[in-house]
Each structure stands twice: as C-alpha cells, then as structure tokens.
Amino acid sequence: MTVTIDPATVAQRFREEIRAQLQAAREPLHLVGILAGDHAPSLTYALYAQRACSELGIGFELRRYPRLGAENAIRSANADAEVHGIIVYYPIFGTEQDVYLRELVDPGKDIEGLHSKWARHLYENRRFVDADKTRKAILPCTPLAIVKLVEAAGFFHKTGRPLEGRTVTVFNRSEVVGRPLASMLAHDGANVYSFDVDGPLHFQPPPQHEPDAAHSLAETEITRAEALAASDIVITGVPSKSFELVRAAELRPGALCINFSTYKNFSDDVVSEGKAACFIPRVGPMTVLMVIRNALRLQQQNAG
Amino acid sequence: MTVTIDPATVAQRFREEIRAQLQAAREPLHLVGILAGDHAPSLTYALYAQRACSELGIGFELRRYPRLGAENAIRSANADAEVHGIIVYYPIFGTEQDVYLRELVDPGKDIEGLHSKWARHLYENRRFVDADKTRKAILPCTPLAIVKLVEAAGFFHKTGRPLEGRTVTVFNRSEVVGRPLASMLAHDGANVYSFDVDGPLHFQPPPQHEPDAAHSLAETEITRAEALAASDIVITGVPSKSFELVRAAELRPGALCINFSTYKNFSDDVVSEGKAACFIPRVGPMTVLMVIRNALRLQQQNAG
C-alpha cells in the first residue's frame, strides 16, 4: 500500500520546534514581504506566508509596490535594522532583471536562501560561514523542505551519511530548486540523476572518506526509464502540462515519490497500484516553515 | 550626408593609449578566456579577443573545457595570482546556471564588468570603489564601448554633463548591455527611452545639482514613433529578424545611429537618405579594447 503523506502534518512538528525557539528569542521576529508588479499567484503565496507567520506570532509585513518600486524597497529593507528577513515575490520583471534584484537582497536577510553567496556555500559543501563552525550557512527553502520530507518519510539512515547508497531521480534543474536539491542530496550520500529539457546529469556524492568535499558532476547517457527503475526516491517539479506523468510501472517497488510543482507530475496509478511506499503530493506547507527557520537562524547569527 | 563611422578607426586611438599604459605597467598582463561547451560563435569571439591581445603584446590564454569543467575552471583562475583577468564565453548551459557562473568570477578579475557587484556600482552611480575615490569601479565592456563611440562621434558636450539635455532611444534592455547602457547615459545627463518586448521605460537623469545621485526610472506610455522623433541618439541591439528596422523617416534630422547587435536593425535608407548625421554599424572592435582597458585598471588596483 502507498501511504500519502500530507506535508502539513510534518510541518506541525517543525512548528512546535519553531514556537520553542521563538520563545527563547530576545527580540520578536519581523519579516518583510516585497510584492511588486501584478503576478497574481504571488499575492496568494504572500498571504499564505502571512497566515503561517501570524499563527506563530511572527510579524510579517507585506509591502506592495509597482514593479519599479522593488529595487528601492529591497535597499531600504536591507538598511533597516528592524527588519530581520526579506522575502521577494518573483516574477517582478520576468527577465534577468529579477536576478539582479535577487542579488541585491542582503544575504544576511535572505531567508529564502537564494543569494549566490548561499548557492556557493551549498555547491561547495561549505556548511558553515565561519572557521570555528559556529554559524551555519543558509539553505534554499524549497530544497530544504524536500530534504526534511525525505527524512520524515523514513528514508534517512540513522548513522553515517543519511542517503548513503540511495539513488534519486529529480525532474527539474532550476537554480531555485532542482539544482541545489540535487547537490544537497548528493552531499548526503545519494547518487542523483537530474533531468531537465536539456537532458540528464549525474550528481555524484563525495567519497565516503571525504564527506566535506563537494559532490562531483558528470554527463550521463542514462534514460528516464533506467533512472526511474533504479531510484529509491523520485522528485518532480515540472511546471508543464506536456510532461509525461511518472507511472507506477516505471517505479522501483517501495519508492518515495514527491512532487513540488503545482502541476500534476505523477500518474494516479502511483498511489492506486500500491507500488510506491509513499507519495507526497506537495511541499508548500513545509517550505514556509523552512523560511521561518532560516529567519530565526539569521536573526541569532546577526545578533551574535 | 550621413557619415558611417568604422569603430575600428576609433579603436585605433584607444589602442595607442593602451600601448602606452602597457609599457608603464610593472608586470605583463595575463588574461584567461574560458570556453566551455559547444556554442560556435563563442570560439569566434575568443579568437578575436586573442588576436586583439596578441597585437598589443598581451598574453591571452584560451582554455577549453567540456561544459561541466567551467565551474572549476573559474575557481582555479580566481585563485591563480598569475591571472589578471577572466573572460567567460556564454552561453555555456544556456540556462540560469550561466548566471551562477557569472557571479562566481572574482569581481577583481571580472574584466567584462558583468558581476552584480559592478552592476550595483553602476545603477547606484557609485563611480569609485573606495571612499578616497582613488579606485574607479569597473563598467561593463559593451555599454562602455558604446558610450565611447557616442563621444567619438562628437555627441558629447565639452563642459558639464556630457549628454545634458540629449534624448536617447535604446532598443534592448538586457542586463548585459541595454539596461546598464541606459543607466550610464542617464548618469551622463540624457533622457533615455528604453524599449524591449515588455514595452518602454524612461531612464531620467539625476537632477543637475545632484550629479552623483542615481538616475530615476519611470513607466512611460511613449510610442516608438514619438521616442525616435525626439531622439538625438538611437541605439539598437535586437538580435531578431522580426524587429521592424528603424527607417530614416522615423529619425530626427542629425541623429546618431548605433547598432550593437549582429543583426541588421537599421534600414539602408538611414544612410542613403542622409538624414542621420552618423551611422555606426557595429561596436565589436571597441568592446574588446574596453575589456583590455578594464584589465589594466584592475591589475593596477589589485597591485596597489
């Protein structure tokens, strides 16, 4: 039988942890969401984050601007000592100008973990900001949410590297989710086949005796069928109706299936045939908690 | 009569300046070109840069890799004290991963001026890196080449802000050329109408009494016809055959026309009707000199 896991249930546990940390914090968290332009789903995401914060007693101030106001809005939130964390809702321009805005956010307030400073930490497997290893680097919120869901689904080893020997297929290699996710999974010991329209890449874990090295990356000729048949975990994030849904027949028995896109990426038979062990149909409720978790971490580190 | 200006002729003057600077330099310049993947035009550009460097007695080492080698190639060129400047030839992945690579280049070796550190200096009109104003910020090479060509064409005022009161239309708002160019022209005093598929934006110069402030930016309803009829300078960079060529009838008499794309963007009648004052059909020969000029600047600053 395939168990469908509701990420909101997993999120509940993290919510309790965060509540305890909030009580210990010396200053209430104050987050700012910057909503510019008129991309309708962004408002939905922003209100969702606002509600999640409100439930935890966290201040989340949603600031709205025309698209040309975003740049100065980021600068003033960067400069404002009262603001602990910034979420910018993209797309704003829908061009590479959005990347300029993303890089403009102070990494010390980038609670989504999207700045290239954090990307470099991640890809180079440098888990701490300082030589004394007291301040942890920030991880991007959606990949982090997915890794926590893999753990919650029981796919982590209790000792050693948590995904040692596991094979994972990820459909999506965006800079925001798919590529950082593949890298994180490889650093945890997995062999990851990463597919996008450009074909597959193989993210290889660092050698077991060098767990602090970075993953390596190789071209591969592996087919979708071969990768899926070999995979303990299959993660999809393809925002397209033309994606060929992953079917039960393609899976390895006992696989964990996770979809982080808002499109259907798995065929219904993945649950109905009972071949997969678990199916997690969405990750959103975990993502917002990871943003708050990052915010707490940055608040502590910036204060210390 | 419309004068067609060959940018190679203008470049000749800069070449002599650079030759003199090279003789005064304490150490020979050593530049590295990183060519990864199989985008054919990149090899052409790289060989062109190599020839331009060779004519000036500058070492330009072209390093070739498969696409997955680019990341470590950048890291090792960053770490190598013998390397004064790095040029990375894009596209490599042709996705946002290329932006990650661009940000990975040490800004102190980014002789093309593409890193977000330099973009922030430019957009905020901070022309120096240090408070004592001894070390100038690096400007992106193609926009800089275009501004130098505007000057060479005689469109700069001799006193005050060089483009005070001028109106400019730019077709292209990419992060690599069109947007930084519009910002630079506005900081020099021009009103700039920037067009792309997304419509026009108006880059407004800082007030005359605050020349160190940043340009401002406004939405505008101006049409292409209105902008062209008002413009002293028209600059195009549209890499598409479907772009409606700019015709003589659309121009203000005496305009300066510059095309920086490799596609034809101006109708032949712009030259044959004699309405424009000058036409500059390409900028490439100037761009490569601006890269070398940036390299010299960074070498001096990093040594000092």
Chai-1 contact restraints between the chains, C-beta under 6 A:
chainA,res_idxA,chainB,res_idxB,connection_type,confidence,min_distance_angstrom,max_distance_angstrom,comment,restraint_id
A,L68,B,L217,contact,1.0,0.0,6.0,A-B,restraint_1
A,E96,B,E175,contact,1.0,0.0,6.0,A-B,restraint_2
A,V99,B,V99,contact,1.0,0.0,6.0,A-B,restraint_3
A,E103,B,S116,contact,1.0,0.0,6.0,A-B,restraint_4
A,S116,B,E103,contact,1.0,0.0,6.0,A-B,restraint_5
A,E175,B,E96,contact,1.0,0.0,6.0,A-B,restraint_6
A,L217,B,L68,contact,1.0,0.0,6.0,A-B,restraint_7
